[in-house]
């Protein structure tokens, strides 16, 4: 048998790596993207400001994450990234939560909301008001 169990688990090709950095493999929840597959992990986290500025941070460099109801803090060396908003760990869909997704390296991006989407968002929706770095 050419496709032995040992080859499948020791192979270094595509599907066996389970680290995916493409938005094509994530679901868009408006304020954030979450990897679809249970086994996939994002390599980097994209932080998108409403102005168009984007910062990508490697999950490997995030030392600590702190959650407060209106704020998530990512500690990277001497730097801190503050994500402010509302419902930051509310269940968007069954078993889909922003902070929980971050701790599992499943969130591919976080997007600041523009004013109009903030105003019209459901009261239970995750809304990112600002991202500062």
C-alpha positions in Angstrom: 0.0 0.0 0.0 1.6 3.3 -1.2 -0.4 5.6 1.0 0.4 4.1 4.4 -0.6 5.6 7.7 2.9 6.6 8.4 3.2 8.6 5.1 0.0 10.4 5.7 1.1 11.7 9.1 4.7 12.4 8.3 4.1 14.1 4.9 4.9 17.8 4.6 2.4 18.6 1.8 -0.7 20.9 1.7 -3.6 19.3 3.5 -1.5 17.5 6.1 0.0 20.8 7.5 -3.4 22.2 8.7 -2.0 25.7 8.9 -3.9 27.9 6.4 -3.4 31.6 5.8 -6.1 32.2 3.1 -9.4 33.9 3.6 -10.8 31.3 1.2 -10.8 28.8 4.1 -12.5 31.1 6.6 -16.1 32.2 7.2 -16.7 36.0 7.3 -18.8 37.1 10.3 -18.5 40.8 9.4 -16.3 41.8 12.3 -14.0 38.8 12.1 -13.2 35.8 10.0 -13.0 32.3 11.4 -11.3 29.2 9.9 -13.9 26.7 8.7 -12.2 23.4 9.4 -11.8 22.2 13.0 -8.2 21.3 12.2 -7.1 24.5 10.4 -5.2 27.2 12.2 -4.4 30.7 11.0 -0.7 31.6 10.9 -1.2 35.3 11.2 -4.0 37.6 12.4 -4.9 40.5 10.1 -6.1 43.6 12.0 -8.0 45.8 9.5 -8.8 49.5 10.3 -11.7 51.3 8.7 -9.2 53.7 7.2 -7.7 50.9 5.1 -4.6 50.3 7.3 -3.8 46.7 8.0 -1.4 45.1 10.5 -0.7 41.3 10.3 0.6 39.7 13.5 1.9 36.2 13.7 0.1 34.1 16.3 3.4 32.7 17.4 4.4 36.2 18.7 1.3 36.7 20.8 2.4 36.1 24.4 -0.9 36.8 26.2 -4.5 37.7 25.5 -6.7 39.5 28.0 -10.5 39.7 27.7 -12.7 42.3 29.3 -16.3 42.7 28.2 -15.5 45.8 26.0 -11.9 45.1 25.3 -9.4 42.4 24.1 -5.7 43.1 24.6 -3.1 41.2 22.7 0.4 41.4 24.3 3.3 41.0 21.8 6.7 41.7 23.4 6.6 45.2 24.8 3.7 46.2 22.5 0.0 45.9 23.1 -2.9 45.8 20.6 -6.2 46.9 22.0 -9.4 45.7 20.3 -12.4 47.7 21.6 -16.1 47.0 20.9 -19.1 45.3 22.1 -20.2 41.6 22.5 -16.5 40.6 22.0 -17.1 37.1 23.2 -20.8 36.7 22.4 -21.9 33.6 20.6 -22.2 34.8 17.0 -23.4 31.4 15.9 -23.5 28.1 17.9 -19.9 27.6 19.2 -18.6 30.7 17.4 -17.0 33.3 19.7 -14.4 35.9 18.9 -12.2 35.6 22.0 -12.4 31.8 22.0 -11.5 31.8 18.3 -8.4 33.9 19.1 -7.2 31.6 21.8 -7.4 28.7 19.4 -5.7 30.5 16.5 -8.9 30.2 14.4 -9.5 33.9 13.7 -8.0 35.0 10.4 -8.9 38.7 10.6 -10.6 41.3 12.7 -12.3 44.3 11.0 -13.2 47.7 12.5 -16.8 48.7 11.8 -17.6 51.9 10.0 -20.1 54.2 11.6 -23.1 53.1 9.6 -22.6 49.4 10.3 -22.2 50.2 14.0 -25.5 52.0 14.0 -27.4 49.3 12.2 -25.8 46.3 13.8 -28.0 44.0 15.9 -27.6 44.6 19.7 -26.2 41.1 20.1 -23.7 41.3 17.2 -20.0 41.6 17.6 -19.0 45.1 16.7 -15.3 46.2 16.6 -15.3 50.0 17.4 -11.5 50.5 17.3 -8.2 48.7 17.0 -5.1 50.4 18.3 -1.5 49.4 18.0 
